[in-house]
Amino acid sequence: MKQARFTESQIMAILKQQDNGQTVTKITREHGISEATFYNWRVL
């Protein structure tokens, strides 16, 4: 099984950046993830 690259707490911190007013594009580029991954994390 593939090991997760980000821990659950890291994912939560990344998602909270959007609440602080950063754009999804900027957040995903900064962390090297796709926008699809970001939106999939939001659903969880």
MOPAC internal coordinates of N, CA, C and O (Angstrom, degrees):
PM7 1SCF
backbone

  N    0.0000 0     0.00 0     0.00 0    0    0    0
  C    1.4402 1     0.00 0     0.00 0    1    0    0
  C    1.5328 1   109.40 1     0.00 0    2    1    0
  O    1.2310 1   120.99 1   -37.53 1    3    2    1
  N    1.3374 1   115.71 1   142.47 1    3    2    1
  C    1.4567 1   121.03 1  -177.93 1    5    3    2
  C    1.5301 1   110.73 1   -73.91 1    6    5    3
  O    1.2310 1   121.03 1   -44.70 1    7    6    5
  N    1.3223 1   115.64 1   135.30 1    7    6    5
  C    1.4594 1   121.01 1   179.75 1    9    7    6
  C    1.5319 1   109.75 1   -80.33 1   10    9    7
  O    1.2310 1   120.57 1   -40.79 1   11   10    9
  N    1.3165 1   116.51 1   139.21 1   11   10    9
  C    1.4580 1   121.52 1   179.81 1   13   11   10
  C    1.5263 1   110.61 1   -66.82 1   14   13   11
  O    1.2310 1   121.14 1   -39.03 1   15   14   13
  N    1.3162 1   115.42 1   140.97 1   15   14   13
  C    1.4567 1   120.84 1  -179.62 1   17   15   14
  C    1.5269 1   111.50 1   -84.49 1   18   17   15
  O    1.2310 1   121.02 1   152.45 1   19   18   17
  N    1.3205 1   115.66 1   -27.55 1   19   18   17
  C    1.4586 1   121.53 1  -179.98 1   21   19   18
  C    1.5188 1   109.37 1  -122.64 1   22   21   19
  O    1.2310 1   120.88 1   -38.95 1   23   22   21
  N    1.3209 1   115.92 1   141.05 1   23   22   21
  C    1.4618 1   119.68 1   175.50 1   25   23   22
  C    1.5249 1   108.55 1   -79.10 1   26   25   23
  O    1.2310 1   121.18 1   -13.47 1   27   26   25
  N    1.3233 1   115.35 1   166.53 1   27   26   25
  C    1.4605 1   119.64 1  -179.48 1   29   27   26
  C    1.5307 1   111.25 1   -61.29 1   30   29   27
  O    1.2310 1   120.36 1   141.97 1   31   30   29
  N    1.3244 1   116.92 1   -38.03 1   31   30   29
  C    1.4685 1   119.70 1   179.67 1   33   31   30
  C    1.5326 1   111.39 1   -68.52 1   34   33   31
  O    1.2310 1   120.35 1   145.46 1   35   34   33
  N    1.3258 1   116.93 1   -34.54 1   35   34   33
  C    1.4613 1   120.10 1   177.03 1   37   35   34
  C    1.5262 1   110.51 1   -66.96 1   38   37   35
  O    1.2310 1   120.74 1   139.23 1   39   38   37
  N    1.3306 1   116.19 1   -40.77 1   39   38   37
  C    1.4620 1   120.83 1   178.78 1   41   39   38
  C    1.5261 1   109.88 1   -61.68 1   42   41   39
  O    1.2310 1   120.34 1   135.69 1   43   42   41
  N    1.3218 1   116.96 1   -44.31 1   43   42   41
  C    1.4638 1   120.78 1   179.69 1   45   43   42
  C    1.5313 1   110.66 1   -61.91 1   46   45   43
  O    1.2310 1   120.27 1   139.67 1   47   46   45
  N    1.3216 1   117.08 1   -40.33 1   47   46   45
  C    1.4681 1   120.88 1   178.94 1   49   47   46
  C    1.5284 1   110.97 1   -65.06 1   50   49   47
  O    1.2310 1   120.50 1   140.47 1   51   50   49
  N    1.3266 1   116.66 1   -39.53 1   51   50   49
  C    1.4649 1   120.98 1   178.53 1   53   51   50
  C    1.5265 1   110.00 1   -65.00 1   54   53   51
  O    1.2310 1   120.13 1   136.01 1   55   54   53
  N    1.3258 1   117.36 1   -43.99 1   55   54   53
  C    1.4628 1   120.78 1  -179.87 1   57   55   54
  C    1.5264 1   111.74 1   -64.80 1   58   57   55
  O    1.2310 1   120.04 1   145.52 1   59   58   57
  N    1.3171 1   117.52 1   -34.48 1   59   58   57
  C    1.4685 1   121.10 1  -179.60 1   61   59   58
  C    1.5245 1   112.00 1   -68.75 1   62   61   59
  O    1.2310 1   120.07 1   159.06 1   63   62   61
  N    1.3205 1   117.47 1   -20.94 1   63   62   61
  C    1.4639 1   120.15 1   178.72 1   65   63   62
  C    1.5239 1   110.63 1   -61.45 1   66   65   63
  O    1.2310 1   120.14 1   147.78 1   67   66   65
  N    1.3327 1   117.34 1   -32.22 1   67   66   65
  C    1.4609 1   120.13 1   178.89 1   69   67   66
  C    1.5281 1   110.21 1   -67.81 1   70   69   67
  O    1.2310 1   120.23 1   144.46 1   71   70   69
  N    1.3277 1   117.16 1   -35.54 1   71   70   69
  C    1.4631 1   120.60 1   177.58 1   73   71   70
  C    1.5248 1   111.19 1   -64.01 1   74   73   71
  O    1.2310 1   120.59 1   154.32 1   75   74   73
  N    1.3240 1   116.47 1   -25.68 1   75   74   73
  C    1.4649 1   121.24 1   179.81 1   77   75   74
  C    1.5241 1   112.58 1   -84.87 1   78   77   75
  O    1.2310 1   120.20 1  -176.13 1   79   78   77
  N    1.3372 1   117.22 1     3.87 1   79   78   77
  C    1.4549 1   120.97 1   174.00 1   81   79   78
  C    1.5131 1   116.77 1   101.45 1   82   81   79
  O    1.2310 1   119.31 1  -179.95 1   83   82   81
  N    1.3203 1   118.92 1     0.05 1   83   82   81
  C    1.4621 1   120.50 1   178.11 1   85   83   82
  C    1.5265 1   109.45 1   -76.86 1   86   85   83
  O    1.2310 1   120.78 1   -30.39 1   87   86   85
  N    1.3215 1   116.12 1   149.61 1   87   86   85
  C    1.4590 1   120.00 1   178.30 1   89   87   86
  C    1.5274 1   110.03 1   -78.79 1   90   89   87
  O    1.2310 1   121.43 1   -25.26 1   91   90   89
  N    1.3221 1   114.86 1   154.74 1   91   90   89
  C    1.4645 1   120.53 1   179.32 1   93   91   90
  C    1.5236 1   109.86 1   -62.01 1   94   93   91
  O    1.2310 1   120.25 1   139.59 1   95   94   93
  N    1.3096 1   117.12 1   -40.41 1   95   94   93
  C    1.4636 1   120.87 1  -179.82 1   97   95   94
  C    1.5231 1   111.26 1   -59.38 1   98   97   95
  O    1.2310 1   120.40 1   134.26 1   99   98   97
  N    1.3262 1   116.85 1   -45.74 1   99   98   97
  C    1.4639 1   120.94 1  -179.44 1  101   99   98
  C    1.5261 1   110.82 1   -64.71 1  102  101   99
  O    1.2310 1   120.44 1   137.08 1  103  102  101
  N    1.3243 1   116.77 1   -42.92 1  103  102  101
  C    1.4673 1   121.45 1  -179.02 1  105  103  102
  C    1.5222 1   110.63 1   -63.01 1  106  105  103
  O    1.2310 1   120.59 1   133.18 1  107  106  105
  N    1.3302 1   116.48 1   -46.82 1  107  106  105
  C    1.4650 1   119.57 1  -176.49 1  109  107  106
  C    1.5256 1   111.67 1   -67.23 1  110  109  107
  O    1.2310 1   119.84 1   142.63 1  111  110  109
  N    1.3009 1   117.91 1   -37.37 1  111  110  109
  C    1.4713 1   120.22 1   177.25 1  113  111  110
  C    1.5218 1   111.09 1   -66.13 1  114  113  111
  O    1.2310 1   120.73 1   139.62 1  115  114  113
  N    1.3170 1   116.21 1   -40.38 1  115  114  113
  C    1.4638 1   121.46 1  -178.60 1  117  115  114
  C    1.5240 1   111.69 1   -62.33 1  118  117  115
  O    1.2310 1   120.59 1   144.13 1  119  118  117
  N    1.3306 1   116.48 1   -35.87 1  119  118  117
  C    1.4587 1   120.63 1  -175.11 1  121  119  118
  C    1.5302 1   113.59 1  -103.38 1  122  121  119
  O    1.2310 1   120.11 1   178.08 1  123  122  121
  N    1.3252 1   117.39 1    -1.92 1  123  122  121
  C    1.4566 1   120.92 1   176.53 1  125  123  122
  C    1.5171 1   113.97 1    70.44 1  126  125  123
  O    1.2310 1   120.76 1  -143.35 1  127  126  125
  N    1.3330 1   116.16 1    36.65 1  127  126  125
  C    1.4647 1   120.51 1   177.36 1  129  127  126
  C    1.5227 1   108.80 1  -121.18 1  130  129  127
  O    1.2310 1   120.53 1   -18.22 1  131  130  129
  N    1.3237 1   116.60 1   161.78 1  131  130  129
  C    1.4558 1   119.73 1   178.02 1  133  131  130
  C    1.5246 1   109.86 1   -84.21 1  134  133  131
  O    1.2310 1   121.31 1   -20.12 1  135  134  133
  N    1.3367 1   115.11 1   159.88 1  135  134  133
  C    1.4639 1   119.06 1   176.78 1  137  135  134
  C    1.5233 1   110.04 1   -63.72 1  138  137  135
  O    1.2310 1   120.12 1   145.76 1  139  138  137
  N    1.3318 1   117.37 1   -34.24 1  139  138  137
  C    1.4624 1   120.84 1   178.44 1  141  139  138
  C    1.5272 1   110.66 1   -61.66 1  142  141  139
  O    1.2310 1   120.37 1   138.00 1  143  142  141
  N    1.3225 1   116.89 1   -42.00 1  143  142  141
  C    1.4628 1   120.82 1   177.48 1  145  143  142
  C    1.5163 1   110.16 1   -62.22 1  146  145  143
  O    1.2310 1   120.13 1   136.62 1  147  146  145
  N    1.3240 1   117.35 1   -43.38 1  147  146  145
  C    1.4634 1   121.35 1   179.37 1  149  147  146
  C    1.5269 1   110.52 1   -58.17 1  150  149  147
  O    1.2310 1   120.52 1   131.97 1  151  150  149
  N    1.3344 1   116.61 1   -48.03 1  151  150  149
  C    1.4649 1   119.93 1  -178.47 1  153  151  150
  C    1.5288 1   111.61 1   -68.93 1  154  153  151
  O    1.2310 1   119.96 1   146.99 1  155  154  153
  N    1.3227 1   117.68 1   -33.01 1  155  154  153
  C    1.4717 1   120.28 1   175.37 1  157  155  154
  C    1.5227 1   110.86 1   -65.16 1  158  157  155
  O    1.2310 1   120.01 1   140.90 1  159  158  157
  N    1.3162 1   117.58 1   -39.10 1  159  158  157
  C    1.4668 1   121.14 1   177.11 1  161  159  158
  C    1.5169 1   110.67 1   -63.36 1  162  161  159
  O    1.2310 1   120.19 1   142.37 1  163  162  161
  N    1.3390 1   117.24 1   -37.63 1  163  162  161
  C    1.4679 1   120.33 1  -179.59 1  165  163  162
  C    1.5211 1   111.70 1   -62.42 1  166  165  163
  O    1.2310 1   120.33 1   146.56 1  167  166  165
  N    1.3144 1   116.97 1   -33.44 1  167  166  165
  C    1.4656 1   121.37 1  -179.25 1  169  167  166
  C    1.5226 1   110.63 1   -69.28 1  170  169  167
  O    1.2310 1   120.51 1   147.00 1  171  170  169
  N    1.3265 1   116.62 1   -33.00 1  171  170  169
  C    1.4576 1   120.22 1  -178.96 1  173  171  170
  C    1.4812 1   108.59 1   -71.67 1  174  173  171
  O    1.2310 1   120.10 1   180.00 1  175  174  173

